[in-house]
Amino acid sequence: MNKKRTKIVATLGPSTDDPKMLEAMIQAGLDVVRLNFSHGSFEEHQKRADMVRDLARRNGRQVGVMVDLQGPKIRIGRFQNDKIHLREDDLFALDPSWPLEGGTQECVGITYEPLPHDTRPGDRLLLDDGRIVVEVTEINGTRVHCKTIVGGDLSNNKGLNLQGGGLSAVALTDKDKEDIISAAKIQADYLAVSFPRSADDMHEARRLLSAAGGRAGLVAKIERAEAMKVLDEIIMASDAVMIARGDLGVEIGDESLPPAQKSIIKKARTFKRAVITATQMMESMIHNQIPTRAEVFDVANAVLDGTDAVMLSGETAVGKYPDKVVEAMARICYGAEQQRIAQTSNYRIHSDFVYIDEAIAMATMYAANHLHVKAIAALTESGSTPLWMSRISSGIPIYALSRSVETRRRVTLYRGVYPISFDVLDTDDSLTANYKIIDELKRQGAVEDGDLIIITKGDVPGLGGGTNVMKILQVGSQQASR
């Protein structure tokens, strides 16, 4: 049975609102959906989340739901004629006191009031994802005077970044705080925090989410230059990280983005956190039915680097072929995963372990990779054991058997982990549990008679963090009863 290990996150939008299209995406390999709270109403997002879970259930799948907060997206206002054209050396000004609907060839309003205080002459401001570059020449009151370095067409509501970072905008806006409450109501499995600058931003988001009754895992979107300076702390304060290559590339420069991506993936795996690689992965498929060769290499390289998931944005939200882009991405992921580099690991080979269940997870993967094991079945309450297992590069599928729907949805983001509904408390003894687990793996098409499998579990069924047993069994053999 061929299964890709790398997970696919796809953004929902107008192009996915047809249930038939969304079902086709799930069947093509969709693992987690992204609800972009920069657009749409709570009612629209709730409807989409409900539809995802209903269709996933009909198809015998678990699909996670990630809410993505807008964050302090800094944008210019609107132009009287919808757009202007800036030429090199043209003078242009940004002014938070200028009417947001009254942009001209010489000046445009901006949503970010502290801009005059956060910039100084010589700074470079990047508009429209870096397509337009202007240099600050003078600050006069609220007006930031600039000279155009790289020109082009500039239209309404485009984003703004400061090259090298340094804008003082808080990570969690008033809108974000309201949207965290909405995420809790939707029962989101993951909450993505935009533009965090420090671990404190993640701690605040977790506090607000908990107060709202939410239990989602937190995803830190790495998209500020400042975040790269305290990357370890942000990762440790999160449950997963997203390499948001659009804004991050604008702030640190395109030439610094590839090594940054590799570094973030490596650190996230080292700190036992999931990692998502995002932005423009299959951009051409917004309009085309096949990806470019550059996009194929981009996705494959992220897989070979060890990313847990690859993400689609406009390709599925507004693109013409959402199902085909998921299908193409799944095919590329599976192809890259067949390379030996994607199935071998020296992870933590010389380090000590802190927790017993972590030691069991590492021992399981070592044994599985050297014993030609066909599948791993991890009975889990919290999902931590399969997460630790998934940090080891391997071609062996890890099945997370859990009675908790929250845990099953959470592991949809972990590379090489597949959730299965299984209540260990329904079994009278360990022997019965082993038989039921083997029967379930057979039903999944994962194993057949003669295959070796490994089962991990705890002596006390239903206890979170209690995994302390590893058993190696042969399917169909009397060994399964020992």
C-alpha positions in Angstrom: 0.0 0.0 0.0 1.6 3.3 -1.1 1.1 6.2 1.3 2.9 9.5 1.2 4.4 10.4 4.6 4.6 14.2 4.1 1.3 15.9 5.0 -0.5 18.4 2.8 -2.1 21.5 4.2 -4.5 23.3 1.8 -6.2 26.7 2.3 -10.0 26.7 1.8 -11.8 29.4 -0.1 -14.3 30.0 -2.9 -12.8 27.3 -5.1 -13.3 24.6 -2.5 -16.8 25.4 -1.4 -18.3 22.8 -3.7 -18.5 19.6 -1.6 -17.6 17.5 -4.6 -14.4 19.4 -5.1 -13.5 19.2 -1.4 -14.1 15.5 -1.3 -11.9 15.0 -4.3 -9.1 16.9 -2.5 -9.5 14.7 0.6 -9.4 11.6 -1.7 -6.3 13.0 -3.4 -4.3 13.2 -0.2 -5.4 16.3 1.8 -4.5 16.0 5.5 -5.1 19.5 7.1 -7.2 22.4 5.9 -6.3 26.0 6.6 -9.0 28.6 7.4 -7.5 32.0 6.6 -9.0 34.5 9.0 -7.7 37.4 7.0 -10.8 36.8 4.8 -14.4 35.8 5.3 -16.8 35.7 8.3 -17.0 33.3 11.2 -20.1 31.7 9.8 -18.2 31.0 6.5 -15.3 29.4 8.4 -17.6 27.4 10.6 -19.5 26.0 7.6 -16.2 25.0 5.9 -14.9 23.3 9.0 -18.2 21.4 9.4 -18.1 20.3 5.8 -14.5 19.1 6.0 -15.2 17.0 9.1 -18.4 15.5 7.6 -16.7 14.6 4.3 -13.6 13.2 6.1 -15.8 11.0 8.2 -17.7 9.7 5.1 -14.3 8.8 3.5 -13.0 7.1 6.6 -10.3 9.8 7.1 -9.2 12.3 9.8 -8.5 15.8 8.4 -7.2 18.5 10.8 -8.4 22.1 10.9 -6.0 24.9 11.3 -7.2 28.5 11.9 -4.7 31.1 10.7 -4.9 34.5 12.4 -4.4 37.6 10.3 -1.9 39.3 12.6 -0.7 42.9 12.2 -0.6 42.9 8.4 0.5 46.4 7.5 -1.1 47.7 4.3 -1.2 50.9 2.3 -4.6 52.5 1.6 -6.4 52.8 -1.7 -5.7 55.0 -4.7 -8.2 57.3 -6.3 -7.6 55.6 -9.6 -7.0 52.1 -8.1 -3.3 52.1 -8.9 -0.3 54.1 -9.8 3.0 53.5 -11.6 6.3 54.3 -9.9 9.5 54.8 -11.8 13.0 54.6 -10.5 13.9 57.8 -8.5 10.2 58.9 -8.3 9.4 60.6 -5.0 6.6 59.0 -3.0 5.3 59.4 0.5 3.5 57.2 3.1 1.4 58.9 5.7 -0.8 57.3 8.3 -2.8 60.6 8.6 -3.6 60.7 4.9 -7.2 59.5 4.0 -7.1 55.7 3.3 -9.3 56.1 0.2 -7.3 59.1 -1.2 -4.1 57.8 -2.5 -2.4 59.8 -5.3 0.8 59.5 -7.4 2.6 61.4 -4.7 1.2 60.0 -1.4 -0.9 57.1 0.0 -2.4 56.5 3.4 -1.2 53.5 5.6 -2.9 51.5 8.3 0.1 51.5 10.6 0.3 54.7 12.7 3.8 54.1 14.2 5.5 54.0 10.8 7.1 57.5 11.2 8.6 56.4 14.6 9.8 53.0 13.4 11.8 54.2 10.4 14.7 56.5 9.7 16.4 57.9 6.6 18.2 55.1 4.7 15.7 52.4 5.6 14.2 50.5 2.7 10.5 49.8 2.7 9.2 46.9 0.6 5.7 47.1 -0.9 3.6 44.3 -2.5 5.8 41.4 -1.3 8.9 43.3 -2.3 8.0 44.0 -5.9 8.3 47.8 -5.1 11.2 49.1 -3.1 11.4 52.6 -1.7 14.1 54.2 0.4 13.2 56.6 3.2 14.8 60.0 2.6 13.1 62.2 5.3 10.5 62.0 8.0 8.3 65.1 8.5 5.7 64.8 11.1 3.5 61.8 10.1 4.8 61.8 6.6 7.5 59.3 5.5 9.2 60.7 2.3 10.8 58.1 0.1 12.6 57.7 -3.2 11.8 54.8 -5.5 14.6 52.2 -5.9 12.6 49.5 -7.7 9.5 50.7 -9.5 6.4 49.2 -11.0 2.6 49.2 -10.7 1.3 49.7 -7.2 -2.4 49.0 -6.5 -4.7 49.2 -3.6 -4.2 47.6 -0.1 -0.8 46.1 -0.8 1.4 45.0 2.2 4.4 46.7 3.6 7.6 45.4 5.2 10.7 47.0 6.6 13.8 45.3 5.1 15.7 43.7 8.0 12.7 43.9 10.3 12.2 46.3 13.2 8.5 47.4 13.0 7.0 47.5 16.5 3.6 46.1 15.6 2.2 43.7 18.2 1.7 40.1 17.1 -1.9 39.8 18.4 -4.3 42.5 17.3 -7.7 43.1 18.7 -9.1 41.2 15.7 -6.8 38.3 16.5 -8.0 38.1 20.1 -11.6 37.9 18.9 -10.6 35.3 16.3 -9.0 33.2 18.9 -12.4 32.9 20.6 -13.9 31.9 17.2 -11.1 29.3 16.7 -12.1 27.8 20.1 -15.8 27.7 19.0 -14.8 25.9 15.8 -12.7 23.5 17.8 -9.7 24.1 15.7 -6.9 21.5 15.9 -4.2 24.1 15.2 -4.0 27.9 15.7 -1.4 29.7 13.5 -0.1 32.9 15.0 1.1 35.5 12.5 4.2 37.6 12.9 5.3 36.5 16.4 8.5 38.3 17.5 9.2 36.3 20.6 8.2 33.4 22.8 6.0 35.8 24.8 3.7 36.3 21.8 3.1 32.5 21.7 2.6 32.3 25.4 0.0 35.1 25.2 -1.8 33.3 22.4 -1.9 30.1 24.4 -3.3 31.9 27.4 -6.0 33.5 25.4 -6.9 30.2 23.7 -7.0 28.3 27.0 -9.3 31.0 28.5 -11.6 30.6 25.5 -11.8 26.9 26.1 -9.7 26.0 23.0 -7.2 23.1 23.0 -5.5 23.6 19.6 -1.8 23.2 19.0 -0.1 26.5 18.4 1.8 27.1 15.1 4.3 29.9 15.1 4.5 31.5 11.6 8.1 32.5 11.1 7.9 35.6 8.9 9.8 38.4 10.7 13.5 39.0 10.7 13.4 39.4 14.5 11.9 35.9 14.8 15.0 34.4 13.3 17.1 35.9 16.1 15.1 34.1 18.8 14.1 31.1 16.8 14.9 28.5 19.4 12.7 30.2 22.0 9.8 30.6 19.6 9.9 27.0 18.5 10.0 25.8 22.1 7.0 27.9 23.0 5.0 26.4 20.1 3.7 23.0 19.0 4.6 23.5 15.4 6.2 26.2 13.2 5.4 27.4 9.7 8.0 28.8 7.3 6.0 31.6 5.9 8.3 32.3 3.0 6.5 35.3 1.6 7.0 37.9 4.3 10.1 36.2 5.7 11.8 36.4 2.3 10.9 40.0 2.0 12.4 40.9 5.4 15.6 38.8 5.3 16.2 38.8 1.5 15.7 36.1 -1.1 19.3 35.0 -0.9 18.9 34.2 2.8 15.6 32.3 2.5 16.9 28.8 1.4 19.4 28.4 4.3 16.8 29.8 6.7 14.3 27.2 5.5 16.7 24.4 6.1 17.7 25.8 9.5 14.1 26.1 10.7 13.2 22.5 9.6 16.3 21.1 11.3 15.7 23.1 14.5 12.0 22.2 14.6 12.7 18.5 14.3 15.5 18.7 16.9 13.1 20.3 19.4 10.4 17.7 18.6 8.0 20.1 16.9 6.2 19.7 13.6 7.1 22.1 10.7 5.2 23.3 7.7 6.8 24.8 4.6 4.5 27.3 3.0 4.0 30.0 0.3 4.1 29.7 -3.5 5.0 26.0 -3.6 2.7 25.3 -6.6 1.8 28.9 -7.5 1.6 28.3 -11.3 -1.2 25.8 -10.7 -3.6 28.6 -9.8 -4.1 28.7 -13.5 -2.4 25.6 -14.9 -3.1 21.9 -14.5 0.6 20.8 -14.1 3.4 22.4 -12.0 6.6 23.9 -13.3 9.8 21.8 -12.9 11.0 24.5 -10.4 7.9 23.9 -8.2 8.5 20.1 -8.4 12.0 20.6 -7.1 10.9 23.1 -4.5 8.4 20.6 -2.9 10.8 17.7 -3.2 13.6 19.6 -1.6 11.4 20.5 1.4 10.5 16.8 1.7 14.1 15.8 1.6 15.0 18.4 4.2 12.5 16.7 6.6 9.4 19.0 6.6 6.3 17.5 8.1 4.0 19.3 5.8 3.8 21.4 2.7 1.1 24.0 2.3 -1.0 25.4 -0.5 -2.6 28.8 -0.3 -4.1 30.5 -3.4 -3.5 27.3 -5.4 -6.6 25.8 -3.6 -8.4 28.8 -2.2 -9.0 30.6 -5.5 -7.2 28.4 -8.1 -8.9 26.6 -11.0 -7.8 23.1 -10.1 -7.7 22.5 -6.3 -8.0 18.7 -6.6 -5.4 18.4 -9.2 -2.9 20.5 -7.3 -3.3 18.3 -4.2 -2.9 15.2 -6.4 0.3 16.6 -8.0 1.7 17.6 -4.6 1.0 14.2 -3.1 2.7 12.5 -6.1 5.8 14.7 -5.7 6.0 14.1 -2.0 5.7 10.3 -2.4 8.4 10.3 -5.1 10.8 12.3 -2.9 10.2 10.0 0.1 11.5 7.0 -1.9 15.0 8.5 -1.8 17.3 6.9 0.7 18.2 10.3 2.3 14.5 10.7 3.3 14.5 7.3 5.1 17.7 7.4 7.2 18.5 9.5 10.3 21.1 10.1 13.0 18.6 12.0 15.1 19.6 12.1 18.8 22.0 9.2 18.3 24.4 10.6 20.9 22.0 12.3 23.3 20.2 11.3 26.5 16.5 11.0 26.9 14.4 12.7 29.6 11.1 10.7 29.4 10.4 7.0 29.4 7.9 7.3 26.5 10.5 9.2 24.5 13.0 6.4 25.1 10.5 3.9 24.0 9.8 5.9 20.8 13.4 6.1 19.9 14.1 2.4 20.6 11.1 1.6 18.5 12.4 3.5 15.5 15.9 2.0 15.8 14.5 -1.5 16.0 12.0 -0.9 13.2 14.6 0.6 10.8 17.0 -2.3 11.4 14.5 -5.2 11.6 12.5 -4.7 8.4 9.3 -4.0 10.4 6.3 -3.4 8.2 4.3 -1.1 10.5 4.3 0.6 13.9 1.2 0.8 16.0 1.4 3.4 18.8 -1.5 3.4 21.4 -1.6 7.0 22.4 -3.6 9.4 24.5 -1.8 12.6 23.9 0.0 11.9 20.6 3.5 12.6 22.0 4.9 9.1 21.3 4.0 9.1 17.6 5.3 12.7 17.4 8.7 11.6 18.8 8.7 8.6 16.4 8.1 10.9 13.4 11.2 12.9 14.2 13.2 9.9 12.9 13.5 9.6 9.1 12.0 6.3 8.1 9.9 4.7 5.4 7.9 2.8 8.0 4.3 3.9 8.6 3.4 4.9 12.2 -0.3 4.3 13.1 -1.5 6.4 16.0 -4.3 4.5 17.7 -6.3 6.7 20.0 -9.7 7.0 21.5 -9.4 10.8 21.5 -10.7 12.5 18.3 -8.6 15.6 19.3 -5.4 13.5 19.3 -6.3 11.8 16.0 -6.8 15.2 14.4 -3.6 16.6 15.9 -1.4 13.9 14.4 -2.7 14.6 10.9 0.2 17.1 10.7 3.0 14.7 11.8 5.1 13.2 9.0 4.5 9.5 8.5 1.8 9.3 11.1 -1.7 8.0 10.3 -4.6 8.3 12.9 -6.9 5.3 13.7 -9.8 5.4 16.1 -9.1 2.8 18.7 -10.3 2.6 22.4 -7.9 0.5 24.4 -10.3 0.6 27.3 -12.7 -1.5 25.2 -10.4 -4.5 25.5 -10.2 -6.8 28.5 -6.6 -7.7 28.4 -3.3 -7.1 26.5 -3.7 -10.2 24.4 -7.1 -9.1 23.1 -5.7 -5.7 22.4 -2.9 -7.1 20.3 -5.3 -9.2 18.2 -7.6 -6.1 17.7 -4.6 -4.0 16.7 -3.4 -6.5 14.1 -6.9 -7.0 12.7 -7.2 -3.2 12.3 -3.8 -2.9 10.5 -4.9 -5.8 8.2 -8.1 -3.9 7.5 -6.1 -0.8 6.7 -4.1 -2.9 4.2 -0.9 -2.1 6.1 0.2 -5.7 7.0 -0.3 -9.3 6.0 0.6 -12.7 7.5 4.3 -13.0 8.1 5.0 -9.3 8.5 6.7 -8.0 11.6 5.1 -5.1 13.5 5.9 -3.2 16.6 3.2 -2.1 19.2 3.9 0.5 21.8 1.6 1.1 24.8 1.4 1.7 28.5 1.0 -0.7 31.4 -1.9 1.4 32.5 -4.4 1.8 29.6 -5.7 5.3 29.1 -2.9 7.1 30.9 -1.4 10.0 29.0 2.4 10.0 28.9 2.5 6.4 30.2 4.0 4.6 27.2 6.5 2.1 28.6 6.1 -1.1 26.6 7.4 -2.0 23.1 6.4 -5.4 21.7 7.6 -7.0 18.4 5.1 -9.3 16.9 4.7 -11.4 13.7 1.4 -11.2 12.1 -0.4 -14.5 11.9 2.2 -16.2 14.2 1.7 -17.6 17.7 4.1 -14.9 18.7 1.2 -12.5 18.6 -0.2 -14.2 21.7 2.9 -13.9 23.8 
